[in-house]
Amino acid sequence: MRQFRYSALLALLAAAPVVAQTPATAPAPAPAPAPAPAPPAVKLDYDSLAFGRQMTNWFYSSEVDSLWAHTAPEMQQQLGSKDKWSEMIGEFVQRAGMESEVVEERWVKRNGLRQYWHIFRATEFTAEPLMLRWVLIPGKMIGGLGMNPLSRAPAIDP
């Protein structure tokens, strides 16, 4: 079982209106619309599992310079500065504690992009496993990061 120095947790946080009608006879229910097709997956020019593991190790080790160097420019703009990585790591560590057990690691497609999911148990947040979700884009870049309890895992592409 692998042990990492640190882990953390940041809380991540349409219903259609119902129109009442009173027809003389009840109409047959309308068929549900077909789900929109998932966008085509983006091909990566590297091993996404290995890179996801590397990002997780850098996150746990607070290697902010490495994380920043691999953060996509759009995400860098959203973060404002590499110091935001330090803030996120600090909050995560404060809320989750240390990683005590890896539950699972895998990659999924979400919104046409590849994500590496690192699912683990933590020493402080023990109610359920937690997950780090890395959005991986071409050029060995981080296009996004999600952190949440396993029960709040987002939907993935079919």
DSSP file with accessible surface (Angstrom, degrees, kcal/mol):
  #  RESIDUE AA STRUCTURE BP1 BP2  ACC     N-H-->O    O-->H-N    N-H-->O    O-->H-N    TCO  KAPPA ALPHA  PHI   PSI    X-CA   Y-CA   Z-CA
    1    1 A M              0   0  167      0, 0.0     2,-0.3     0, 0.0   101,-0.0   0.000 360.0 360.0 360.0 132.2    0.0    0.0    0.0
    2    2 A R        -     0   0   95    101,-0.1     2,-0.4     2,-0.0   101,-0.2  -0.598 360.0-157.6 -84.5 142.6    1.4    3.4   -1.0
    3    3 A Q        -     0   0  124     -2,-0.3     2,-0.3    99,-0.1    98,-0.1  -0.956   5.0-162.7-115.2 136.6    1.6    6.2    1.5
    4    4 A F        -     0   0   25     96,-0.5    96,-0.4    -2,-0.4     3,-0.1  -0.893  24.3-124.9-115.6 153.8    1.8    9.8    0.4
    5    5 A R  S    S+     0   0  142     -2,-0.3     2,-0.3     1,-0.1    -1,-0.1   0.908  85.3   8.3 -65.7 -44.5    2.9   12.6    2.6
    6    6 A Y        +     0   0  108     93,-0.1     2,-0.3    -3,-0.1    93,-0.2  -0.964  53.4 174.6-138.6 154.4   -0.2   14.8    2.2
    7    7 A S        -     0   0    0     91,-1.5    91,-0.4    -2,-0.3     2,-0.3  -0.934  14.8-168.2-144.6 171.6   -3.6   14.9    0.9
    8    8 A A        -     0   0    0     -2,-0.3     2,-0.4    89,-0.2    86,-0.3  -0.965  15.1-137.4-156.2 170.1   -6.4   17.4    1.1
    9    9 A L        -     0   0   13     84,-0.5     2,-0.5    83,-0.5    87,-0.2  -0.966  11.3-177.4-142.0 121.0  -10.0   18.2    0.5
   10   10 A L        -     0   0   21     -2,-0.4     2,-0.3    86,-0.1   138,-0.1  -0.962  36.0-118.4-108.5 130.6  -11.6   21.3   -1.0
   11   11 A A        -     0   0   48     -2,-0.5     2,-0.8   138,-0.1   138,-0.1  -0.524  29.8-158.3 -70.1 125.6  -15.3   21.3   -1.0
   12   12 A L              0   0   52     -2,-0.3   135,-0.0   136,-0.1    -1,-0.0  -0.923 360.0 360.0-105.4 117.4  -16.6   21.5   -4.6
   13   13 A L              0   0  169     -2,-0.8    -3,-0.0   136,-0.1     0, 0.0  -0.577 360.0 360.0 -99.7 360.0  -19.4   22.5   -4.8
   14        !              0   0    0      0, 0.0     0, 0.0     0, 0.0     0, 0.0   0.000 360.0 360.0 360.0 360.0    0.0    0.0    0.0
   15   14 A A              0   0  146      0, 0.0     2,-0.9     0, 0.0     0, 0.0   0.000 360.0 360.0 360.0  79.6  -31.8   22.3  -13.7
   16   15 A A        -     0   0   98      3,-0.0     3,-0.0     1,-0.0     0, 0.0  -0.763 360.0-130.5 -70.4 135.3  -34.6   21.3  -13.0
   17   16 A A        -     0   0   79     -2,-0.9     2,-0.0     1,-0.1    -1,-0.0  -0.582  32.5-101.5 -79.1 143.3  -36.9   22.2  -15.9
   18   17 A P        -     0   0  120      0, 0.0     2,-0.5     0, 0.0    -1,-0.1  -0.366  31.8-130.0 -65.5 146.6  -40.2   24.0  -14.9
   19   18 A V        -     0   0  140     -3,-0.0     2,-0.6    -2,-0.0    -3,-0.0  -0.859  15.4-151.7 -99.5 128.1  -43.2   21.8  -14.8
   20   19 A V        -     0   0  112     -2,-0.5     2,-0.4     2,-0.0     0, 0.0  -0.880  11.4-140.9-102.5 122.4  -46.2   23.1  -16.7
   21   20 A A        +     0   0   97     -2,-0.6     2,-0.3     2,-0.0    -2,-0.0  -0.682  25.3 175.1 -85.2 132.6  -49.6   22.0  -15.4
   22   21 A Q        -     0   0  148     -2,-0.4    -2,-0.0     2,-0.0     0, 0.0  -0.979  23.8-156.0-133.2 149.7  -52.2   21.1  -17.9
   23   22 A T        +     0   0  143     -2,-0.3     4,-0.1     4,-0.0     2,-0.1  -0.702  24.0 178.9-124.9  78.3  -55.7   19.7  -17.5
   24   23 A P        -     0   0   62      0, 0.0     3,-0.1     0, 0.0    -2,-0.0  -0.368  41.6-113.5 -76.2 161.9  -56.5   18.0  -20.8
   25   24 A A  S    S+     0   0  112      1,-0.1     2,-0.4    -2,-0.1     0, 0.0   0.894 106.1  22.6 -61.1 -39.7  -59.9   16.3  -21.3
   26   25 A T  S    S-     0   0  112      0, 0.0    -1,-0.1     0, 0.0     0, 0.0  -0.959  96.5-103.3-126.7 148.2  -58.0   13.0  -21.6
   27   26 A A        -     0   0   95     -2,-0.4     2,-0.1    -3,-0.1    -4,-0.0  -0.544  38.7-134.5 -71.5 124.4  -54.5   12.2  -20.2
   28   27 A P        -     0   0   94      0, 0.0     3,-0.1     0, 0.0    -1,-0.1  -0.384  27.5 -94.5 -75.1 159.2  -52.0   12.3  -23.0
   29   28 A A        -     0   0   89      1,-0.1     2,-0.0    -2,-0.1     0, 0.0  -0.428  53.9 -93.4 -67.4 143.6  -49.4    9.6  -23.4
   30   29 A P        -     0   0  124      0, 0.0    -1,-0.1     0, 0.0     3,-0.1  -0.352  43.0-111.5 -61.6 141.3  -46.1   10.5  -21.7
   31   30 A A        -     0   0   91      1,-0.1     2,-0.0    -3,-0.1     0, 0.0  -0.482  36.2-105.2 -71.2 141.6  -43.6   12.2  -24.0
   32   31 A P        -     0   0  124      0, 0.0    -1,-0.1     0, 0.0     3,-0.1  -0.385  39.6-103.5 -66.7 145.4  -40.6   10.1  -24.8
   33   32 A A        -     0   0   91      1,-0.1     2,-0.0    -3,-0.1     0, 0.0  -0.457  41.6-105.0 -66.9 140.0  -37.4   11.3  -23.0
   34   33 A P        -     0   0  121      0, 0.0    -1,-0.1     0, 0.0     3,-0.1  -0.364  39.0-102.6 -66.3 147.9  -35.1   13.2  -25.3
   35   34 A A        -     0   0   90      1,-0.1     2,-0.0    -3,-0.1     0, 0.0  -0.445  43.0-104.3 -67.7 139.4  -32.0   11.3  -26.4
   36   35 A P        -     0   0  121      0, 0.0    -1,-0.1     0, 0.0     3,-0.1  -0.362  40.9 -99.2 -64.2 147.8  -28.9   12.3  -24.5
   37   36 A A        -     0   0   89      1,-0.1     2,-0.0    -3,-0.1     0, 0.0  -0.417  45.2-103.7 -65.1 140.2  -26.5   14.5  -26.4
   38   37 A P        -     0   0  120      0, 0.0    -1,-0.1     0, 0.0   120,-0.0  -0.372  38.5-106.5 -65.8 145.8  -23.6   12.5  -27.9
   39   38 A A        -     0   0   41      1,-0.1     3,-0.1    -3,-0.1    72,-0.0  -0.446  38.4-104.9 -69.5 143.5  -20.3   12.9  -26.0
   40   39 A P        -     0   0   69      0, 0.0    73,-0.2     0, 0.0    -1,-0.1  -0.319  49.9 -84.6 -63.8 155.3  -17.7   15.0  -27.8
   41   40 A P        -     0   0  115      0, 0.0     2,-0.1     0, 0.0     0, 0.0  -0.318  53.0-101.5 -62.0 143.8  -14.9   13.0  -29.3
   42   41 A A        -     0   0   43     -3,-0.1     2,-0.4     1,-0.1    72,-0.2  -0.395  31.5-119.4 -67.3 142.1  -12.1   12.1  -26.9
   43   42 A V        -     0   0   50     70,-1.7     2,-0.3    -2,-0.1    72,-0.1  -0.704  27.3-127.9 -81.6 128.4   -9.0   14.2  -27.1
   44   43 A K        -     0   0  181     -2,-0.4     2,-0.4    70,-0.0    -1,-0.0  -0.584  20.6-146.9 -77.4 139.8   -5.9   12.1  -27.9
   45   44 A L        -     0   0   31     -2,-0.3     4,-0.1     2,-0.1    93,-0.0  -0.834  11.7-145.0-107.7 148.4   -3.0   12.5  -25.6
   46   45 A D  S    S+     0   0  119     -2,-0.4     2,-0.3     2,-0.1    -1,-0.1   0.000  80.9  44.4 -99.0  27.5    0.6   12.2  -26.6
   47   46 A Y  S    S-     0   0   32      0, 0.0     2,-0.8     0, 0.0    -2,-0.1  -0.959 101.1 -74.8-157.6 172.3    1.7   10.6  -23.3
   48   47 A D     >  -     0   0  105     -2,-0.3     4,-2.4     1,-0.2     5,-0.2  -0.654  39.7-162.9 -78.4 107.9    0.7    8.0  -20.7
   49   48 A S  H  > S+     0   0    4     -2,-0.8     4,-2.3     1,-0.2     5,-0.2   0.831  85.6  52.9 -67.3 -32.6   -2.2    9.6  -18.9
   50   49 A L  H  > S+     0   0   46      2,-0.2     4,-2.3     1,-0.2    -1,-0.2   0.954 111.9  44.8 -67.3 -46.4   -2.1    7.2  -15.9
   51   50 A A  H  > S+     0   0   45      1,-0.2     4,-2.1     2,-0.2    -2,-0.2   0.916 115.0  48.1 -64.0 -41.9    1.6    7.9  -15.3
   52   51 A F  H  X S+     0   0    7     -4,-2.4     4,-2.6     2,-0.2    -1,-0.2   0.912 110.0  52.4 -67.8 -39.6    1.2   11.6  -15.7
   53   52 A G  H  X S+     0   0    0     -4,-2.3     4,-2.3     1,-0.2    -1,-0.2   0.914 109.3  49.8 -60.9 -41.2   -1.8   11.6  -13.4
   54   53 A R  H  X S+     0   0   86     -4,-2.3     4,-2.6     2,-0.2    -1,-0.2   0.907 109.8  51.5 -62.4 -41.2    0.2    9.8  -10.8
   55   54 A Q  H  X S+     0   0   76     -4,-2.1     4,-2.6     2,-0.2    -2,-0.2   0.927 109.3  49.5 -62.6 -43.4    3.0   12.4  -11.2
   56   55 A M  H  X S+     0   0    0     -4,-2.6     4,-2.5     1,-0.2    -1,-0.2   0.919 111.2  50.0 -61.3 -42.6    0.6   15.3  -10.7
   57   56 A T  H  X S+     0   0    1     -4,-2.3     4,-2.9     2,-0.2     5,-0.2   0.923 110.7  49.2 -63.0 -43.4   -0.8   13.6   -7.6
   58   57 A N  H  X S+     0   0   52     -4,-2.6     4,-1.9     1,-0.2    -2,-0.2   0.915 111.9  48.7 -62.2 -42.7    2.7   13.1   -6.2
   59   58 A W  H  <>S+     0   0   35     -4,-2.6     5,-2.7     2,-0.2     4,-0.3   0.900 111.8  50.0 -63.8 -39.5    3.6   16.8   -6.9
   60   59 A F  H ><5S+     0   0    1     -4,-2.5     3,-1.4     1,-0.2    -2,-0.2   0.959 112.7  45.5 -62.5 -50.2    0.4   17.9   -5.2
   61   60 A Y  H 3<5S+     0   0    1     -4,-2.9    -1,-0.2     1,-0.3    -2,-0.2   0.810 115.8  47.4 -63.6 -30.2    1.1   15.7   -2.1
   62   61 A S  T 3<5S-     0   0   33     -4,-1.9    -1,-0.3    -5,-0.2    -2,-0.2   0.377 109.4-122.9 -91.5   2.4    4.7   17.0   -2.0
   63   62 A S  T < 5 +     0   0   60     -3,-1.4     2,-1.9    -4,-0.3     3,-0.2   0.846  49.9 163.7  56.9  38.0    3.7   20.6   -2.5
   64   63 A E     >< +     0   0   83     -5,-2.7     4,-2.2     1,-0.2     3,-0.2  -0.532   3.6 166.4 -85.8  74.2    5.9   20.9   -5.6
   65   64 A V  H  >  +     0   0   17     -2,-1.9     4,-3.1     1,-0.2     5,-0.2   0.855  67.6  56.8 -62.4 -39.9    4.1   24.1   -6.7
   66   65 A D  H  > S+     0   0  105     -3,-0.2     4,-2.3     1,-0.2    -1,-0.2   0.918 109.7  46.1 -61.1 -40.8    6.7   25.0   -9.3
   67   66 A S  H  > S+     0   0   37     -3,-0.2     4,-1.1     2,-0.2    -2,-0.2   0.920 113.8  48.1 -67.7 -43.6    6.2   21.7  -11.1
   68   67 A L  H >< S+     0   0    0     -4,-2.2     3,-0.7     1,-0.2    75,-0.2   0.942 112.9  48.4 -60.8 -46.2    2.5   21.9  -10.9
   69   68 A W  H >< S+     0   0   59     -4,-3.1     3,-1.6     1,-0.2    -2,-0.2   0.904 106.5  56.4 -62.6 -40.6    2.6   25.5  -12.2
   70   69 A A  H 3< S+     0   0   66     -4,-2.3    -1,-0.2     1,-0.3    -2,-0.2   0.775 113.2  41.8 -63.4 -24.7    4.9   24.6  -15.1
   71   70 A H  T << S+     0   0   49     -4,-1.1    72,-3.6    -3,-0.7     2,-0.5   0.219  89.3 110.1-108.0  13.8    2.4   22.0  -16.2
   72   71 A T  B <  S-a  143   0A   1     -3,-1.6    72,-0.2    70,-0.2     5,-0.1  -0.787  75.7-114.3 -90.9 127.7   -0.8   24.1  -15.7
   73   72 A A     >  -     0   0    3     70,-2.6     4,-2.7    -2,-0.5     3,-0.5  -0.250  25.7-114.6 -58.3 145.9   -2.4   25.2  -18.9
   74   73 A P  H  > S+     0   0   81      0, 0.0     4,-2.3     0, 0.0     5,-0.2   0.859 116.0  54.5 -53.3 -38.6   -2.3   28.9  -19.6
   75   74 A E  H  > S+     0   0  126      1,-0.2     4,-1.7     2,-0.2     5,-0.1   0.901 111.2  44.8 -63.0 -40.9   -6.1   29.2  -19.3
   76   75 A M  H  > S+     0   0   14     -3,-0.5     4,-2.6    67,-0.2     5,-0.2   0.887 109.5  55.7 -70.7 -38.3   -6.0   27.6  -15.9
   77   76 A Q  H  X S+     0   0   53     -4,-2.7     4,-2.4     1,-0.2    -2,-0.2   0.918 106.7  51.4 -58.0 -40.9   -3.1   29.7  -14.8
   78   77 A Q  H  < S+     0   0  165     -4,-2.3    -1,-0.2     1,-0.2    -2,-0.2   0.911 110.4  48.2 -63.9 -41.0   -5.1   32.8  -15.6
   79   78 A Q  H  < S+     0   0  165     -4,-1.7    -1,-0.2     1,-0.2    -2,-0.2   0.890 113.8  46.8 -65.2 -41.0   -8.0   31.4  -13.5
   80   79 A L  H  < S-     0   0   30     -4,-2.6     2,-0.6     1,-0.1    -2,-0.2   0.828  93.6-149.8 -70.9 -34.0   -5.7   30.7  -10.6
   81   80 A G     <  +     0   0   59     -4,-2.4     2,-0.3    -5,-0.2    -1,-0.1  -0.218  66.5   4.8  93.4 -46.6   -3.9   34.1  -10.8
   82   81 A S  S >  S-     0   0   49     -2,-0.6     3,-1.7     1,-0.0     4,-0.4  -0.979  78.5-100.6-160.6 166.1   -0.6   32.9   -9.6
   83   82 A K  T >> S+     0   0   80     -2,-0.3     3,-1.2     1,-0.3     4,-1.0   0.731 111.8  76.7 -67.3 -17.5    1.2   29.7   -8.6
   84   83 A D  H 3> S+     0   0   99      1,-0.3     4,-2.0     2,-0.2    -1,-0.3   0.783  81.5  68.5 -62.2 -24.3    0.6   30.7   -4.9
   85   84 A K  H <> S+     0   0   74     -3,-1.7     4,-2.6     1,-0.2    -1,-0.3   0.859  93.0  58.0 -63.7 -33.4   -3.0   29.5   -5.4
   86   85 A W  H <> S+     0   0    0     -3,-1.2     4,-2.7    -4,-0.4    -1,-0.2   0.934 105.4  50.0 -59.9 -44.1   -1.6   25.9   -5.7
   87   86 A S  H  X S+     0   0   60     -4,-1.0     4,-2.6     1,-0.2    -2,-0.2   0.910 110.5  50.0 -60.8 -42.4   -0.1   26.3   -2.2
   88   87 A E  H  X S+     0   0  101     -4,-2.0     4,-2.5     2,-0.2     5,-0.2   0.930 111.8  47.3 -61.8 -46.4   -3.4   27.6   -0.9
   89   88 A M  H  X S+     0   0   22     -4,-2.6     4,-2.5     2,-0.2    -2,-0.2   0.918 113.2  48.2 -62.7 -43.6   -5.4   24.7   -2.4
   90   89 A I  H  X S+     0   0    4     -4,-2.7     4,-2.8     1,-0.2     5,-0.2   0.933 111.5  50.6 -62.8 -44.5   -2.9   22.1   -1.1
   91   90 A G  H  X S+     0   0   38     -4,-2.6     4,-2.4    -5,-0.2    -2,-0.2   0.920 112.2  45.8 -60.6 -45.1   -3.0   23.7    2.4
   92   91 A E  H  X S+     0   0   70     -4,-2.5     4,-2.2     2,-0.2   -83,-0.5   0.910 112.6  51.5 -63.7 -41.3   -6.8   23.6    2.6
   93   92 A F  H  X>S+     0   0    0     -4,-2.5     4,-2.9   -85,-0.3   -84,-0.5   0.938 111.5  46.1 -62.1 -46.7   -6.8   20.1    1.3
   94   93 A V  H  X5S+     0   0   35     -4,-2.8     4,-2.0   -86,-0.3    -1,-0.2   0.914 111.2  53.1 -63.4 -41.8   -4.3   18.9    3.9
   95   94 A Q  H  <5S+     0   0  158     -4,-2.4    -1,-0.2    -5,-0.2    -2,-0.2   0.901 118.4  35.1 -62.1 -39.8   -6.2   20.7    6.7
   96   95 A R  H  <5S+     0   0  114     -4,-2.2    -2,-0.2   -87,-0.2    -1,-0.2   0.839 130.0  28.7 -85.4 -35.9   -9.5   19.1    5.8
   97   96 A A  H  <5S-     0   0    0     -4,-2.9    28,-2.9   -90,-0.3    29,-1.3   0.771  85.2-156.7 -97.8 -31.1   -8.4   15.6    4.7
   98   97 A G     << -     0   0    8     -4,-2.0   -91,-1.5    -5,-0.5     2,-0.3  -0.670  51.8 -20.8  85.8-142.0   -5.2   14.9    6.6
   99   98 A M  S    S-     0   0   87     -2,-0.3    25,-2.3   -93,-0.2     2,-0.3  -0.699  70.7-101.3-102.9 155.4   -2.9   12.4    5.1
  100   99 A E  E     +B  123   0A   0    -96,-0.4   -96,-0.5    -2,-0.3    23,-0.3  -0.579  37.3 176.8 -72.8 130.9   -3.7    9.7    2.6
  101  100 A S  E     +     0   0A  41     21,-3.0     2,-0.3     1,-0.3    22,-0.2   0.683  63.3   6.4-107.9 -22.9   -4.0    6.4    4.4
  102  101 A E  E     -B  122   0A  78     20,-1.3    20,-3.0  -101,-0.0     2,-0.5  -0.938  62.3-128.3-162.1 135.5   -5.0    4.0    1.6
  103  102 A V  E     -B  121   0A  34     -2,-0.3    18,-0.3    18,-0.2     3,-0.1  -0.767  23.1-179.0 -83.5 125.3   -5.4    4.1   -2.2
  104  103 A V  E     -     0   0A  62     16,-2.4     2,-0.3    -2,-0.5    17,-0.2   0.869  62.1 -27.9 -88.8 -45.8   -8.8    2.8   -3.1
  105  104 A E  E     -B  120   0A  84     15,-1.9    15,-3.2     2,-0.0    -1,-0.4  -0.980  46.8-159.0-166.3 152.9   -8.6    3.1   -6.8
  106  105 A E  E     +B  119   0A  47     -2,-0.3     2,-0.3    13,-0.2    13,-0.2  -0.991  30.6 137.0-139.8 139.1   -6.9    4.9   -9.6
  107  106 A R  E     -B  118   0A  88     11,-1.9    11,-3.8    -2,-0.4     2,-0.4  -0.977  43.3-112.8-163.9 170.3   -8.2    5.1  -13.2
  108  107 A W  E     +B  117   0A 112     -2,-0.3     2,-0.3     9,-0.3     9,-0.2  -0.903  30.5 178.5-116.8 149.0   -8.8    7.4  -16.1
  109  108 A V  E     -B  116   0A   7      7,-2.7     7,-3.1    -2,-0.4     2,-0.5  -0.904  29.3-114.9-136.0 166.1  -12.2    8.4  -17.5
  110  109 A K  E     +B  115   0A  79     -2,-0.3    48,-2.9    48,-0.3     2,-0.4  -0.927  34.7 171.9-105.3 132.0  -13.5   10.6  -20.2
  111  110 A R  E >  S-B  114   0A  65      3,-2.8     3,-2.0    -2,-0.5    46,-0.1  -0.980  71.1  -9.8-141.3 124.4  -15.6   13.5  -19.1
  112  111 A N  T 3  S-     0   0  104     -2,-0.4     3,-0.1     1,-0.3    -1,-0.1   0.847 128.3 -58.5  55.3  34.2  -16.7   16.3  -21.5
  113  112 A G  T 3  S+     0   0    2      1,-0.2   -70,-1.7   -73,-0.2     2,-0.3   0.461 118.0 106.2  79.0   1.0  -14.5   14.8  -24.2
  114  113 A L  E <  S-B  111   0A  56     -3,-2.0    -3,-2.8   -72,-0.2     2,-0.3  -0.827  72.9-112.8-113.2 153.5  -11.4   15.2  -22.1
  115  114 A R  E     -BC 110 137A  53     22,-0.7    22,-2.7    -2,-0.3     2,-0.4  -0.640  31.6-169.3 -84.3 136.6   -9.4   12.6  -20.2
  116  115 A Q  E     -BC 109 136A   8     -7,-3.1    -7,-2.7    -2,-0.3     2,-0.5  -0.990  15.9-145.4-125.9 138.6   -9.4   12.7  -16.4
  117  116 A Y  E     -BC 108 135A   0     18,-2.3    18,-2.6    -2,-0.4     2,-0.6  -0.896  18.4-157.4 -96.6 124.7   -7.2   10.7  -14.0
  118  117 A W  E     -BC 107 134A   5    -11,-3.8   -11,-1.9    -2,-0.5     2,-0.6  -0.935   9.1-170.3-108.9 121.3   -9.1    9.9  -10.9
  119  118 A H  E     -BC 106 133A   1     14,-2.8    14,-2.3    -2,-0.6     2,-0.5  -0.944  10.7-171.0-109.6 109.2   -7.1    9.1   -7.7
  120  119 A I  E     +BC 105 132A   1    -15,-3.2   -16,-2.4    -2,-0.6   -15,-1.9  -0.894  17.7 151.6-108.6 130.0   -9.5    7.7   -5.1
  121  120 A F  E     -BC 103 131A   0     10,-2.7    10,-3.3    -2,-0.5     2,-0.3  -0.950  43.4-110.7-151.7 165.5   -8.2    7.3   -1.6
  122  121 A R  E     -B  102   0A 105    -20,-3.0   -21,-3.0    -2,-0.3   -20,-1.3  -0.825  34.5-152.3-101.0 145.5   -9.0    7.2    2.2
  123  122 A A  E     -B  100   0A   4      3,-0.8   -23,-0.2    -2,-0.3   -25,-0.1  -0.789  19.7-127.7-119.3 161.6   -7.8   10.0    4.3
  124  123 A T  S    S+     0   0   64    -25,-2.3   -26,-0.2    -2,-0.3     3,-0.2   0.792 105.8  28.9 -79.7 -29.1   -6.8   10.3    8.0
  125  124 A E  S    S+     0   0  133    -28,-2.9     2,-1.1     1,-0.2   -27,-0.2   0.845 117.1  53.1-100.0 -44.1   -9.0   13.3    8.9
  126  125 A F        +     0   0   56    -29,-1.3    -3,-0.8     1,-0.2    -1,-0.2  -0.797  65.4 154.6 -93.7  97.1  -11.9   13.1    6.5
  127  126 A T        +     0   0  103     -2,-1.1    -1,-0.2    -3,-0.2   -30,-0.0   0.427  39.4  96.6-108.4   0.6  -13.0    9.5    7.2
  128  127 A A  S    S-     0   0   85      1,-0.2    -1,-0.1    -3,-0.1    -2,-0.0   0.841 103.5 -24.9 -62.2 -32.7  -16.7    9.5    6.3
  129  128 A E  S    S-     0   0   52     -3,-0.2    -6,-0.3    -8,-0.1    -1,-0.2  -0.967  85.2 -66.6-167.3 167.8  -16.0    8.1    2.8
  130  129 A P        -     0   0   16      0, 0.0    21,-2.9     0, 0.0    22,-0.3  -0.271  47.0-143.3 -64.0 154.9  -13.2    8.0    0.3
  131  130 A L  E     -CD 121 150A   0    -10,-3.3   -10,-2.7    19,-0.3     2,-0.4  -0.724   9.6-147.7-111.6 166.2  -12.0   11.2   -1.4
  132  131 A M  E     -CD 120 149A   0     17,-2.2    17,-1.8    -2,-0.3     2,-0.5  -0.998  12.2-155.9-141.9 142.2  -10.9   11.8   -5.0
  133  132 A L  E     -CD 119 148A   0    -14,-2.3   -14,-2.8    -2,-0.4     2,-0.5  -0.970  19.7-163.1-105.0 129.9   -8.5   14.0   -6.8
  134  133 A R  E     -CD 118 147A  29     13,-3.4    13,-2.7    -2,-0.5     2,-0.5  -0.962   2.2-165.4-120.8 115.7   -9.5   14.4  -10.4
  135  134 A W  E     -CD 117 146A   0    -18,-2.6   -18,-2.3    -2,-0.5     2,-0.6  -0.888  12.7-146.0-102.0 123.9   -6.9   15.8  -12.9
  136  135 A V  E     -CD 116 145A  18      9,-2.7     8,-3.2    -2,-0.5     9,-0.9  -0.808  22.8-158.4 -86.2 118.7   -8.1   17.0  -16.3
  137  136 A L  E     +CD 115 143A   0    -22,-2.7   -22,-0.7    -2,-0.6     6,-0.2  -0.873  13.2 179.7-106.8 131.8   -5.3   16.1  -18.7
  138  137 A I  E  >  - D   0 142A  35      4,-2.5     4,-1.7    -2,-0.5     3,-0.5  -0.823  40.0 -71.5-126.3 163.4   -4.8   17.8  -22.0
  139  138 A P  T  4 S+     0   0   62      0, 0.0    -1,-0.1     0, 0.0   -94,-0.1  -0.112 112.4  43.2 -53.5 152.1   -2.2   17.4  -24.8
  140  139 A G  T  4 S-     0   0   45      1,-0.2   -95,-0.0    -3,-0.1    -3,-0.0   0.651 127.6 -76.6  86.5  17.3    1.3   18.6  -24.1
  141  140 A K  T  4 S+     0   0   98     -3,-0.5     2,-0.3     1,-0.2    -1,-0.2   0.957  91.2 148.2  55.0  54.0    1.5   17.1  -20.6
  142  141 A M  E  <  - D   0 138A  43     -4,-1.7    -4,-2.5   -70,-0.0     2,-0.6  -0.888  51.9-125.3-121.6 151.9   -0.7   19.9  -19.2
  143  142 A I  E     +aD  72 137A   0    -72,-3.6   -70,-2.6    -2,-0.3    -6,-0.2  -0.846  23.4 178.8 -92.8 121.1   -3.3   20.2  -16.5
  144  143 A G  E     -     0   0A  31     -8,-3.2     2,-0.3    -2,-0.6    -7,-0.2   0.515  65.5 -20.9 -99.8  -7.6   -6.5   21.5  -17.8
  145  144 A G  E     - D   0 136A  14     -9,-0.9    -9,-2.7     2,-0.0     2,-0.4  -0.947  53.3-137.4 174.5 166.6   -8.4   21.4  -14.5
  146  145 A L  E     - D   0 135A  36     -2,-0.3     2,-0.4   -11,-0.2   -11,-0.2  -0.994  12.0-169.6-144.5 135.3   -8.5   19.8  -11.1
  147  146 A G  E     - D   0 134A   3    -13,-2.7   -13,-3.4    -2,-0.4     2,-0.4  -0.975   1.4-174.1-126.0 143.9  -11.5   18.5   -9.1
  148  147 A M  E     + D   0 133A   4     -2,-0.4   -15,-0.2   -15,-0.2  -136,-0.1  -0.988  26.3 127.0-137.7 124.7  -11.5   17.4   -5.4
  149  148 A N  E     - D   0 132A   3    -17,-1.8   -17,-2.2    -2,-0.4  -138,-0.1  -0.988  59.4 -78.0-165.9 163.8  -14.5   15.9   -3.8
  150  149 A P  E >   - D   0 131A  16      0, 0.0     3,-2.0     0, 0.0   -19,-0.3  -0.386  50.1-111.7 -65.0 152.3  -15.9   13.0   -1.8
  151  150 A L  G >  S+     0   0   59    -21,-2.9     3,-1.9     1,-0.3   -20,-0.1   0.859 116.0  64.3 -56.8 -35.3  -16.4    9.9   -3.8
  152  151 A S  G 3  S+     0   0   86    -22,-0.3    -1,-0.3     1,-0.3   -21,-0.1   0.687 100.3  54.1 -65.5 -14.3  -20.2   10.2   -3.5
  153  152 A R  G <  S+     0   0  139     -3,-2.0    -1,-0.3     2,-0.0    -2,-0.2   0.078  74.7 145.0-106.4  23.6  -20.0   13.4   -5.4
  154  153 A A    <   -     0   0   40     -3,-1.9     3,-0.1     1,-0.1    -3,-0.1  -0.394  50.0-121.3 -60.2 133.2  -18.2   12.0   -8.4
  155  154 A P        -     0   0   26      0, 0.0    -1,-0.1     0, 0.0     2,-0.0  -0.314  31.8 -87.1 -76.0 163.4  -19.4   13.8  -11.5
  156  155 A A        -     0   0   81      1,-0.1     2,-0.3    -2,-0.0     0, 0.0  -0.347  44.2-147.3 -65.8 147.3  -21.0   12.0  -14.5
  157  156 A I        -     0   0   76    -46,-0.1   -46,-0.3    -3,-0.1    -1,-0.1  -0.739  26.3 -85.4-113.9 165.4  -18.6   10.7  -17.1
  158  157 A D              0   0   26    -48,-2.9   -48,-0.3    -2,-0.3    -1,-0.1  -0.389 360.0 360.0 -66.7 146.0  -19.0   10.3  -20.9
  159  158 A P              0   0  145      0, 0.0    -1,-0.1     0, 0.0  -120,-0.0  -0.193 360.0 360.0 -68.9 360.0  -20.7    7.1  -22.1
